[in-house]
Amino acid sequence: LVDWNGRTSATLTAAQAEYLRPAATPSAANLSSRLWTACSGDYMMIAGIITDTAIYSPGDFPLYVGDAVEVQIDGLADGIVRPGQDDHDVFIGQNSTVKDYGIPMVATVVARTTPSSNWRYEVAIPLSELWGTLGAGSHISTTLSLYDRDTSTPTPPASADRVMVGPSWRWNW
C-alpha cells in the first residue's frame, strides 16, 4: 500500500464508531481500520488495512458472517436513496471477494496480504460498475463498517460476532 502514503485516510476504531455491537469495546489491536479511496482513470480505488487478532473467512456464507469491510458509497452525497444507481453497498472479504448488495462485482483485487495480525487490500472497481455520470468535482460520501468474527464454528450465525460502523466521510472526487 506504499502508493497511498501521504494521502488522507479515514480511521475507524471503537472510539470513532457510531455503532458497535456487542457493547463490549474491542481494542484497536483486535479491530480497527484505515481506509483510502481515490479515483484513478476509469476506476474507483479502495484500499485498507484491517487490524484483527483472529482472521476468519466465512466460506460459502455471506461476507458479513466473517471478517469483512463494508464501504457504503453515496455517489451524490445525498443519503443512500438510490441503491444500485449512485449508491452502493460494497463488501470486501478478507478472501478477496468483492460484492455490491450481495452480488459479485466486476472488480480487480490489485493486492491482498494477510500478515499474522492484520489483512490488507486494494481493490479497483470500474466506474461503469458504480455510476456513469459522476466525475471531477463531484461530492461523494463513504461510510466504513467492519465485521469481525473471532471464532470458527461449523455453522456460523447470521452475522459476525462484532460489528463496528463508523461515521461518514465526505470527499471531493
N, C-alpha and C positions, 0 to 999 in steps of 0.2 A: 504493500500500500504506500510505497515511497512517493508515488505520483501525487498523493493527497497532502503531503507535508506542506504546511503554510496555508492551506485552505481552511476556511471556517468549518467547524464540525459542530454537531449537536451531541450533547452528552446526556445519557439517561442513567440515573441511579435512583435508589429508593427516595433520596432526599428531594429529587425533582419530580417524582411520579405524581400524576394527578389521580391515579387509581392503582391500587395494589391489592391483589388477592393471593393468598390469605393475608390477614392483617400483620402477621409476623414479617418483620422487615429483614430482607436479605442483606448481607454485607456486600460491599462493592466488589469484593473478590469472588462472590458466588453469583452475582447477577448485576451486570452493568454493561453499558454500550457507548461507543462513539459512532456516529453516522455522518457520512458525507453524501451530498447529492450535487450533481453538476450536469450540464448539457455539453455534449461533445459531438459536433456534427449532427448526424441524424439519430443520436442515441441519448437517452437519459441514463446516466451512470449513478449507481447506488453502491456505496462501499461501507463497510463497517467492521468493527472489532467488538466481539461479544466476549466478555469475561464471565466464565462459568466454571465451577469446580467439577461438575459432572455433566458430560455431554451425552445426549440421548437422541437417537433418531427414531421417529415413530413407525418406521417400516411402511406398511400399507395403509396406516391410519392417516387422517388429515394432519397437515404440518403442525397445527396448533396443539396437537397432543404431545409433541416432543419439544425439543429446543428449536425455536424459530424466531424470526424477526418479522414484524408486520409493519409495513410502511403505507399508511393511508395517504394518497396523493389527491389533493384538492386542486385541480388544474386551474380553476378561476378564482381561488381563494374566497369562495362564497359559501362554503359549507359543502358537506357531502350530500348533494341533492340530485346528481345525475350519474348514478353508478354505471360504469362502463362507457360513459361518454367522456367527460373531462375529469371524472372522479374514479379512482382505482384503489383497490384493497390488495396490495401486493404482499404475499408471504414468501419469505426466503428461508428455506430449511437448511440446517447445517449439512445436509446431504446433497447440496447444490440444486435442489428442486426450487423452481420459481412458479408461483401461481397467482392469478388475479381472480378474486372472488371464487377461489377453489378450482379454477380452470387453468390447466397448464398454459404458460405464456410462451410466445416466441421471445426468448431472452438468451443471452450468452453469459454463462458464468465465466468471467475473464480470469478470475483467480479465486482459489479457496484453499485454506490451510486449517489444520486442526492441531495446534500445539497442545500440550497437556492441560493448560488452564484457560484456554480460550479458543474461539474459532473466528476466522476472518473470511470476508468475502468481498468480491467486487463483481457487480452484475451490470451488463449493458442491455438496455431494453430499447428496441427501435421506437422512435417517436410515433410511428404509424400504429403501434400497438396501443398507444396511450391516447393520442389525440392528433388531429391534423391541423388545427387552426391556431395553436399557441406557438409563440416564437419569442424572439428577443424582446425584452421589456415586459413580458407577462409576469404577473404576480402569482406565485404558487405556494400553497401551504402543505406541509407534511406533518404527520403525527407518527411517532415511533412507538411501537409496542414490543415487548419482549415476552416470549413464552418459554418457560423453563420447567423441565421435568428432571428431577434428580434421582428417581428410582425407576427401574425397569420392572414391569410386571407382565405376565403372559398376555393379558388383555387390558390395554390402557383404558382409563376412564375417558369421558367425553372431552376433557380438556387437560392442559398441563397442570402440574401441581401449583405453579405460581405464575401469575400474570401481572405485568407491570406496564402501565400505559403512561406515556409522557405527555408533556404539553405539545401544542402545535408550534411549528416554526414556519414563519413566512419568509420567503426569499424571492429575489428577483431573478428571472430567467436570463 
